Amino acid sequence: MELQAFTITGVVITIIGGVVTAIIVQELYKWKEKRIIMKSKLTGTWTLTIYTKYPDEYRAIDIVNCKHNAKTEHVSGKVIRSYPIGVDKQWEFSGRFRNNIIYLTYWPIRGTASSGTIIMNFDEEKKEFLGKYMKYIFAATDTINSTNQLVNTDIGWKFGSPEKNYKSLSFPAIKKKDR
């Protein structure tokens, strides 16, 4: 009788030990993944500037909240329009960062925003990513001879918030939940 109780107790302790070990290993894995993302080059707040056709002149400024996993090269995040003031547009994006080049696809999550592709390369001299975003502008008709056109626009991606990078402009406060 005592041997049977001892065996049952041993089995229960082994099962509980296995569950506790599995939980600890899972939490350590999550912690390690979080550390990889926190240490990654692109994780943080960035300023995305959409330029006009003239150098150093901008049409729009966005806040970019980026997560980067250096191990998998995956980049994802959220973009919020901060200038011009009063424009309520937001996007999500996903892509890769490899060999100092960012490849992204973006899509709207708020407002009448566009979707498309971004490719940028790091400019050592300017200390920012420079590149293009591409999107289609669709004509009102769906005919073969429609005036659909691919538009590509110069952009820059610089570390830090718009308030830091454009001190001469005033930006609206953006709620933490929207970032």
Backbone bond lengths (Angstrom), bond angles and torsions (degrees), N, CA, C in turn:
res aa  C-N    CA-C-N  psi(-1)  N-CA   C-N-CA  omega(-1)  CA-C   N-CA-C  phi
1 M - - - 1.442 - - 1.542 111.13 -
2 E 1.349 114.85 -46.54 1.461 118.48 179.54 1.519 111.48 -63.89
3 L 1.330 117.60 -37.39 1.458 121.87 179.61 1.529 110.56 -63.76
4 Q 1.337 117.01 -39.92 1.446 121.75 179.69 1.543 110.22 -66.10
5 A 1.329 118.27 -42.73 1.469 122.44 178.09 1.519 110.09 -64.89
6 F 1.329 116.20 -39.53 1.463 121.06 178.54 1.531 110.52 -63.37
7 T 1.335 117.62 -40.56 1.463 122.77 179.80 1.525 110.35 -67.32
8 I 1.323 117.56 -44.03 1.468 120.98 178.87 1.525 110.06 -62.97
9 T 1.317 117.14 -43.38 1.463 121.23 177.99 1.525 110.31 -61.21
10 G 1.323 116.61 -42.74 1.470 120.81 178.76 1.516 111.87 -61.59
11 V 1.333 117.46 -42.62 1.466 121.75 178.97 1.529 110.12 -63.55
12 V 1.330 117.50 -45.61 1.468 121.86 179.95 1.533 110.28 -60.91
13 I 1.328 116.44 -45.15 1.476 120.48 179.73 1.529 110.23 -63.79
14 T 1.316 117.87 -39.53 1.461 121.73 178.75 1.527 110.57 -64.26
15 I 1.318 117.29 -43.80 1.467 121.09 179.09 1.525 110.25 -63.52
16 I 1.318 116.94 -47.39 1.478 120.21 179.30 1.526 109.93 -61.57
17 G 1.319 117.71 -42.58 1.470 121.20 177.82 1.513 112.06 -60.93
18 G 1.328 116.96 -40.23 1.467 121.24 178.55 1.518 111.83 -64.70
19 V 1.338 116.61 -42.97 1.472 121.09 178.90 1.524 110.39 -63.88
20 V 1.325 117.32 -46.35 1.465 121.50 179.46 1.526 109.90 -61.38
21 T 1.319 118.22 -43.84 1.469 121.86 178.65 1.525 110.72 -61.67
22 A 1.328 117.69 -43.19 1.467 121.37 179.09 1.524 110.96 -61.75
23 I 1.320 117.31 -42.59 1.469 121.33 178.79 1.520 110.26 -63.60
24 I 1.319 117.50 -45.12 1.469 121.21 179.96 1.529 110.68 -62.82
25 V 1.316 117.93 -44.76 1.471 121.30 179.34 1.524 110.21 -62.62
26 Q 1.340 117.79 -41.71 1.458 121.53 179.26 1.533 110.64 -63.09
27 E 1.325 117.04 -44.14 1.466 120.57 179.01 1.526 111.83 -65.70
28 L 1.326 117.80 -38.39 1.465 121.04 176.39 1.525 111.02 -63.75
29 Y 1.329 117.36 -39.70 1.460 121.28 177.51 1.531 110.71 -62.90
30 K 1.344 116.94 -45.42 1.470 120.80 177.65 1.520 110.58 -60.37
31 W 1.333 116.78 -43.18 1.460 121.40 179.72 1.529 110.25 -62.11
32 K 1.333 117.30 -43.45 1.465 121.62 179.56 1.524 110.59 -62.63
33 E 1.337 117.98 -45.24 1.454 121.79 178.87 1.534 110.98 -61.57
34 K 1.326 116.69 -41.52 1.463 121.03 178.85 1.526 110.16 -63.44
35 R 1.332 117.56 -40.70 1.470 121.82 178.16 1.524 111.22 -63.82
36 I 1.345 116.77 -39.78 1.468 120.36 177.98 1.517 109.60 -61.96
37 I 1.336 117.47 -44.37 1.464 120.97 -180.00 1.524 110.44 -66.56
38 M 1.338 118.24 -42.24 1.463 121.07 -178.66 1.526 111.33 -64.80
39 K 1.326 118.67 -33.13 1.458 122.20 -178.60 1.524 112.36 -83.08
40 S 1.308 118.72 -12.59 1.449 122.61 -173.19 1.519 111.60 -68.74
41 K 1.327 114.41 148.58 1.463 123.02 -175.29 1.529 114.42 -55.80
42 L 1.300 117.18 -41.09 1.465 120.63 -170.68 1.515 114.72 -95.50
43 T 1.329 118.30 -7.72 1.456 119.93 -178.48 1.523 109.62 -67.46
44 G 1.327 116.11 127.46 1.460 120.77 178.09 1.517 111.88 141.04
45 T 1.336 115.38 -165.24 1.463 122.82 -179.35 1.520 109.48 -99.50
46 W 1.321 115.06 132.13 1.458 122.80 -179.38 1.529 109.69 -127.16
47 T 1.318 115.60 163.14 1.457 122.27 172.96 1.516 107.98 -110.15
48 L 1.333 116.93 124.67 1.460 122.38 175.40 1.522 107.46 -103.47
49 T 1.327 116.66 120.21 1.461 121.96 179.97 1.518 108.84 -109.36
50 I 1.327 116.18 128.13 1.462 121.91 175.82 1.522 106.37 -103.10
51 Y 1.321 115.38 114.96 1.465 121.29 -174.31 1.521 111.81 -86.98
52 T 1.334 116.22 158.79 1.462 121.59 170.05 1.521 106.46 -85.94
53 K 1.328 116.66 -170.31 1.474 118.55 178.83 1.532 112.25 -75.12
54 Y 1.335 117.25 -6.10 1.462 120.79 178.75 1.525 110.29 -101.23
55 P 1.328 117.66 137.97 1.472 120.11 -179.51 1.537 111.48 -60.06
56 D 1.303 116.50 144.40 1.470 123.89 177.48 1.517 114.47 62.01
57 E 1.322 118.31 17.32 1.462 122.11 176.25 1.530 107.30 -118.41
58 Y 1.318 117.62 130.38 1.453 119.88 -174.55 1.511 112.22 -117.10
59 R 1.330 114.07 151.47 1.460 122.20 179.56 1.527 111.60 -102.10
60 A 1.328 115.79 -31.86 1.464 119.96 -178.95 1.525 109.16 -154.69
61 I 1.334 114.85 154.09 1.460 121.77 178.21 1.518 107.41 -133.00
62 D 1.325 115.84 132.19 1.460 121.72 -176.92 1.524 110.85 -124.52
63 I 1.330 115.33 153.31 1.461 122.17 171.34 1.527 106.59 -94.14
64 V 1.327 116.70 130.64 1.458 121.81 178.21 1.522 108.39 -116.43
65 N 1.321 116.38 122.07 1.465 121.95 173.47 1.518 106.67 -106.81
66 C 1.344 115.20 111.88 1.450 121.13 -168.90 1.524 112.10 -116.28
67 K 1.321 115.83 141.65 1.468 123.11 170.47 1.521 107.18 -119.15
68 H 1.322 115.04 132.38 1.460 120.33 -177.04 1.519 109.07 -132.21
69 N 1.307 116.60 126.26 1.455 121.84 175.46 1.522 106.98 -104.11
70 A 1.332 117.03 105.14 1.460 121.63 -176.16 1.523 112.17 -63.07
71 K 1.314 116.25 -29.18 1.459 120.48 -178.14 1.531 111.23 -67.56
72 T 1.318 116.96 -43.84 1.465 121.06 -177.86 1.530 112.24 -99.16
73 E 1.321 118.19 -7.12 1.470 125.59 -177.23 1.529 112.48 69.13
74 H 1.334 118.57 7.04 1.458 121.85 -177.57 1.531 111.01 -75.36
75 V 1.329 115.84 138.08 1.459 123.66 177.34 1.520 107.07 -126.39
76 S 1.338 117.19 135.12 1.463 120.32 177.14 1.517 108.48 -151.45
77 G 1.321 115.84 165.18 1.452 118.01 177.36 1.508 113.42 165.07
78 K 1.327 112.86 -159.38 1.456 121.81 -174.00 1.525 109.23 -134.86
79 V 1.329 116.23 142.36 1.468 123.08 178.10 1.525 107.97 -120.17
80 I 1.338 116.25 132.97 1.464 122.10 179.84 1.526 108.53 -125.29
81 R 1.322 117.18 126.08 1.472 120.99 178.20 1.515 108.43 -69.43
82 S 1.332 117.55 125.90 1.464 120.93 178.87 1.526 112.46 -115.91
83 Y 1.345 117.87 -17.63 1.460 121.52 177.70 1.519 107.49 -147.47
84 P 1.292 121.78 131.84 1.453 127.03 4.90 1.530 112.44 -68.78
85 I 1.296 114.40 149.01 1.464 122.12 -178.17 1.522 109.39 -64.92
86 G 1.321 115.67 140.73 1.457 120.90 177.38 1.521 114.35 95.12
87 V 1.325 118.12 -6.94 1.456 121.29 178.16 1.528 107.56 -90.69
88 D 1.330 116.30 117.89 1.463 120.91 -175.78 1.528 109.75 -101.19
89 K 1.330 116.09 86.41 1.462 121.67 179.52 1.526 109.38 -130.88
90 Q 1.320 114.90 140.96 1.462 120.65 176.09 1.521 109.30 -143.48
91 W 1.331 115.08 149.14 1.449 122.50 178.89 1.520 109.66 -134.44
92 E 1.307 116.26 159.32 1.455 122.45 165.61 1.515 106.20 -115.24
93 F 1.336 116.32 156.07 1.456 119.74 178.92 1.523 110.32 -142.91
94 S 1.310 114.20 159.90 1.456 121.63 177.42 1.515 107.68 -151.56
95 G 1.330 116.16 144.77 1.458 119.08 179.48 1.512 112.25 179.03
96 R 1.338 115.12 -152.43 1.466 121.71 -177.11 1.516 110.46 -135.33
97 F 1.323 114.52 152.99 1.460 122.44 173.15 1.516 106.74 -123.02
98 R 1.320 115.99 113.88 1.454 120.68 -178.15 1.535 109.26 -145.64
99 N 1.343 116.10 134.41 1.476 122.23 178.15 1.529 112.31 54.31
100 N 1.319 116.87 42.52 1.469 124.14 -179.82 1.527 113.95 63.27
101 I 1.320 117.39 20.95 1.466 121.86 176.42 1.528 108.30 -121.11
102 I 1.340 115.03 134.71 1.464 121.59 176.93 1.526 108.28 -104.32
103 Y 1.329 115.89 127.85 1.463 122.95 175.63 1.529 106.77 -117.45
104 L 1.335 117.92 120.22 1.466 120.82 -175.68 1.523 111.81 -133.67
105 T 1.313 114.95 152.02 1.452 122.80 165.43 1.524 106.10 -118.11
106 Y 1.333 117.08 135.44 1.463 120.23 -179.46 1.526 109.95 -126.85
107 W 1.341 115.24 154.75 1.457 121.42 -179.22 1.528 108.81 -148.60
108 P 1.335 117.74 152.09 1.473 120.47 -176.05 1.522 112.70 -76.42
109 I 1.333 114.65 145.50 1.468 119.83 171.47 1.530 110.68 -124.96
110 R 1.329 117.52 -11.18 1.465 120.79 175.98 1.530 109.07 -153.26
111 G 1.312 115.51 140.67 1.455 121.23 177.50 1.518 111.28 81.17
112 T 1.324 115.46 -179.29 1.463 121.00 179.03 1.522 108.29 -92.01
113 A 1.279 115.51 67.54 1.458 121.68 -175.94 1.523 110.15 -97.93
114 S 1.308 115.46 161.37 1.459 121.79 -178.81 1.527 111.07 -90.62
115 S 1.326 115.23 173.83 1.461 120.99 171.88 1.518 107.03 -131.47
116 G 1.338 115.81 158.23 1.451 118.56 -178.01 1.520 112.15 173.22
117 T 1.322 115.05 -150.50 1.457 122.73 -174.70 1.526 110.10 -130.82
118 I 1.339 114.91 145.89 1.465 121.28 176.95 1.522 107.91 -126.53
119 I 1.329 116.18 138.66 1.460 121.24 170.58 1.526 107.39 -136.57
120 M 1.339 115.86 129.78 1.472 121.11 -177.61 1.524 110.00 -140.37
121 N 1.325 114.49 148.32 1.455 122.17 177.02 1.527 108.30 -121.04
122 F 1.335 117.66 145.09 1.463 120.61 -177.99 1.519 110.25 -76.14
123 D 1.329 116.25 127.05 1.463 123.38 177.03 1.525 108.00 -98.22
124 E 1.335 117.05 108.77 1.474 122.40 -176.82 1.527 111.77 -60.60
125 E 1.321 117.34 -38.57 1.467 121.66 -177.34 1.527 111.93 -66.49
126 K 1.326 116.29 -46.67 1.470 120.50 -178.62 1.521 113.21 -86.36
127 K 1.336 117.22 -10.47 1.468 123.03 -178.66 1.529 111.54 57.49
128 E 1.323 116.05 42.99 1.458 121.13 175.41 1.524 109.88 -153.63
129 F 1.326 115.36 161.51 1.453 120.59 174.81 1.526 107.61 -82.52
130 L 1.324 116.31 134.13 1.461 121.72 176.70 1.520 108.32 -124.33
131 G 1.308 116.07 143.13 1.456 118.45 179.90 1.502 112.35 -179.28
132 K 1.320 115.31 -147.90 1.462 122.09 -175.48 1.517 110.20 -136.74
133 Y 1.325 114.58 150.36 1.460 118.15 164.57 1.509 106.46 -115.07
134 M 1.314 115.59 143.09 1.452 121.72 -177.31 1.511 109.65 -123.25
135 K 1.323 115.34 136.43 1.457 121.06 177.12 1.519 108.44 -149.34
136 Y 1.318 116.19 157.39 1.454 121.08 175.31 1.515 109.38 -93.45
137 I 1.322 115.09 140.10 1.465 121.04 168.68 1.518 105.08 -107.59
138 F 1.338 115.66 118.36 1.449 120.79 -175.84 1.521 110.28 -94.63
139 A 1.321 115.47 139.15 1.457 121.26 175.41 1.523 108.83 -75.53
140 A 1.326 116.09 167.74 1.462 120.80 -177.81 1.527 112.01 -69.47
141 T 1.340 117.81 -22.83 1.460 120.11 -177.99 1.527 109.60 -99.65
142 D 1.307 115.38 162.52 1.464 120.59 177.75 1.526 111.50 -110.43
143 T 1.304 117.89 25.54 1.459 120.47 -178.08 1.516 110.44 -79.83
144 I 1.310 115.68 161.94 1.463 120.85 179.45 1.527 110.81 -62.85
145 N 1.310 117.35 -33.79 1.466 121.59 -178.26 1.526 112.43 -91.82
146 S 1.306 117.51 25.23 1.463 119.88 -178.38 1.528 109.83 -70.02
147 T 1.309 114.87 172.10 1.467 120.07 -176.66 1.525 111.61 -100.00
148 N 1.328 116.69 32.89 1.462 119.15 176.00 1.523 108.12 -59.80
149 Q 1.321 115.33 138.92 1.463 117.49 -179.62 1.521 111.03 -144.22
150 L 1.318 114.18 146.88 1.451 121.18 176.26 1.521 107.86 -88.34
151 V 1.319 116.10 123.98 1.456 121.39 -179.44 1.520 107.78 -109.11
152 N 1.321 117.18 132.36 1.452 119.19 172.21 1.514 108.68 -124.44
153 T 1.311 115.25 137.58 1.461 122.26 -171.96 1.520 109.55 -131.10
154 D 1.335 115.97 140.51 1.469 121.18 178.52 1.523 110.69 -70.03
155 I 1.330 115.16 138.18 1.460 120.86 177.78 1.522 109.96 -139.22
156 G 1.327 114.91 161.60 1.456 121.93 173.42 1.518 108.93 -135.48
157 W 1.326 116.60 147.38 1.466 123.00 -177.92 1.509 107.02 -130.12
158 K 1.324 116.76 110.56 1.459 121.79 -174.06 1.520 110.13 -122.51
159 F 1.358 116.04 139.10 1.455 119.65 -178.32 1.521 110.98 -64.92
160 G 1.326 116.58 139.87 1.455 122.70 179.31 1.513 111.18 109.00
161 S 1.312 115.20 163.74 1.460 121.42 -177.50 1.530 110.74 -78.07
162 P 1.353 117.32 160.81 1.464 119.73 175.46 1.530 112.29 -58.61
163 E 1.338 116.52 -35.56 1.469 119.41 179.25 1.525 110.51 -60.27
164 K 1.305 117.27 -35.78 1.468 122.37 179.36 1.534 111.24 -76.15
165 N 1.333 116.72 -42.18 1.465 121.04 -174.46 1.527 114.31 -82.95
166 Y 1.328 117.48 -22.80 1.464 121.45 179.85 1.528 108.58 -129.62
167 K 1.305 116.91 75.27 1.468 121.50 -174.66 1.520 112.86 -67.84
168 S 1.337 118.00 -22.82 1.461 120.57 -178.23 1.533 112.72 -77.88
169 L 1.326 118.06 -14.71 1.457 121.21 179.45 1.517 110.56 -98.85
170 S 1.333 116.38 154.77 1.461 118.69 173.49 1.518 107.92 -107.00
171 F 1.322 116.05 134.96 1.457 121.96 -176.79 1.511 109.65 -115.73
172 P 1.345 116.46 145.16 1.469 118.90 177.37 1.524 110.04 -70.67
173 A 1.306 114.87 152.65 1.472 119.53 175.74 1.519 107.34 -71.31
174 I 1.308 116.92 132.57 1.456 121.49 178.59 1.515 107.51 -110.42
175 K 1.329 115.10 127.33 1.465 120.20 -177.12 1.517 110.91 -60.23
176 K 1.340 115.39 143.94 1.461 121.39 179.44 1.526 111.83 -54.71
177 K 1.350 117.77 -38.78 1.465 120.73 -177.01 1.538 111.18 -66.18
178 D 1.338 118.22 -26.25 1.471 121.24 178.45 1.512 111.97 -79.50
179 R 1.323 117.48 -21.09 1.467 119.28 -179.48 1.444 108.22 -79.85
